[in-house]
Amino acid sequence: MDPLVLIFLSSGLFLGWALGANDAANVFGTAVGTKMVSWRTAAIVCSIFVILGAVVSGSGTSQTLGKLGAISTLAGAFMTALSAAVAVYSMTKSGMPVSTSQAIVGAIIGWNLFSGKATDLNVLSKILMTWVLCPVLAAGIAVTLYQSFKFFSKRMTVHMIRADAYIRIALILAGAFGAYSLGANNIANVVGVFIPAQPFPSVMMGTYEITSTQQLFLLGGLAIAIGVFTYSRGVMMTIGDSLGRLSPIGAFITVMSHSIVLFVFASRGLEAWLAQQGLPTIPLVPVSSSQAVVGAIVGISILQGSDAIRWIVLGRIIAGWVATPFVAGIICFIGLFFLQNVFGLAVK
Amino acid sequence: MEMNLFRKTRSLEDKIDSFFDKFSEISVIYRLAVRVYLREGLNEEFQSRLEKVNSLESEADHLRRNIEKQLYSNMLIPDSRANVLELIERVDELMSQFEGSLWAFANESPDIPDEYRTGYKRLTNMVIRATDELALSGRAFFRNPDQVPAYNHKVMLYEKEADIITTKLKRAIFDSNLELAHKLHLREFIEQIDGIADLAEDVADRLSIYAIQRLV
């Protein structure tokens, strides 16, 4: 394999590492922060399921990103992923809530603009719609789960200590589902832009063929897992406080709502089933895991009649929606200009 | 891991249940011991009841330490742990108060004139009703926090009744021609018995808040 391929892939892998370091906390943060689940268990479960989700179900969202902009050169894909990573890094540094999904979409549009390719407005409007829908849907699911839990818990007399054991197991299962959904939904952000360039030859394992795309997903999944193991501990420990005071049940409902939303926006099976029933299908789009979590927490807060909804936080999220794609797009445009005109690389 | 988790859980549940069993037993035996004292004074039966309360209180102490240790070492119920520990400690305090009251009878053998014995008996019955309801409330807190307010309401009710009996009994004693020292001695015992209901009410008050926190 050409070592240059790995250099070009490094920007995507860096993005994967950042995703693992930050977004794993959305899946297991509250469970670890409240000491319901140990960090070691969380990291192992999260890594295994994030890789599984990426390899098994990652293709749906990747295809949507491919439709938005089919970046056919490795150098172009490198700069697209790098500008998304730089946008995420710099905006995180300045305290802005940021999503890798929004950064990568902005970067792809930056590539489209630079290479003079038209952006499919139909696909773009679908993606924009899901960004708004993601936290709203998470809030709706959280409200439904919370109400159902209240209904059933009033009718069941489980000892508090036994309930604690059930919640621990539920948090691990919900976390595994969350990690799977995160891998399935967000792997497109990490390696999606490299798929059209097909950097790896297919490998035959007996009669089974491992395609270039699957190898990319596996590599991206591993990058996310490394991010989980090397950097997520501190983020997980502090996430409980930053998200406000959540009970273990609240944590479980939040993680489940987040996971369901990410899964819904990544599942090809669900898409096929809905189409079979003649129902409108849900677009397979990478969405922000952080915004799904915030949506779920806002849903629970509204239900509890809490006046503690942090409108400032919501305002910052909306500002993040607008700013992230723009910042990533501008960085990508400028970066591509340099790659093409200073380094003489083909980027389109 | 799961089997291990459920085994630990089962063992802790049993310990908490057993702790409240001891509390209920102590209150029943306390009532019987006071009745024996009022009927026959210090005798063998009273002594054996006192010994039983003594040993139950020690067992409850041992259970409390075990529960506390297990809750902390296994990091269980992080959001309710402080409340559970406080509840267990306060109920343990109540058991010590039962024991202390019986020791006072044994050590000081108060001379209770016949005309006041019914009052002492009624006061003891009312106090025991309050603590019995508290035991039910404490158990409900772990399994069905919705029911806690109903039990606590009864604790308050019986505690108020105990206060009424206490006031009447004290007035009757102080209106009598007994020696002042004798009156004060009798009052001391009334306050000791009534103090158990007062403490039960305090625990019930806290339990109400803990239950609301659990429901939220």
Chai-1 contact restraints between the chains, C-beta under 6 A:
chainA,res_idxA,chainB,res_idxB,connection_type,confidence,min_distance_angstrom,max_distance_angstrom,comment,restraint_id
A,T34,B,P78,contact,1.0,0.0,6.0,A-B,restraint_1
A,K35,B,M75,contact,1.0,0.0,6.0,A-B,restraint_2
A,K35,B,P78,contact,1.0,0.0,6.0,A-B,restraint_3
A,T157,B,R143,contact,1.0,0.0,6.0,A-B,restraint_4
A,T157,B,N144,contact,1.0,0.0,6.0,A-B,restraint_5
A,H159,B,E13,contact,1.0,0.0,6.0,A-B,restraint_6
A,H159,B,F142,contact,1.0,0.0,6.0,A-B,restraint_7
A,H159,B,R143,contact,1.0,0.0,6.0,A-B,restraint_8
A,M160,B,F142,contact,1.0,0.0,6.0,A-B,restraint_9
A,I161,B,T9,contact,1.0,0.0,6.0,A-B,restraint_10
A,I161,B,L12,contact,1.0,0.0,6.0,A-B,restraint_11
A,I161,B,E13,contact,1.0,0.0,6.0,A-B,restraint_12
A,R162,B,T9,contact,1.0,0.0,6.0,A-B,restraint_13
A,D164,B,L76,contact,1.0,0.0,6.0,A-B,restraint_14
A,D164,B,I77,contact,1.0,0.0,6.0,A-B,restraint_15
A,A165,B,L5,contact,1.0,0.0,6.0,A-B,restraint_16
A,A165,B,T9,contact,1.0,0.0,6.0,A-B,restraint_17
A,S247,B,D79,contact,1.0,0.0,6.0,A-B,restraint_18
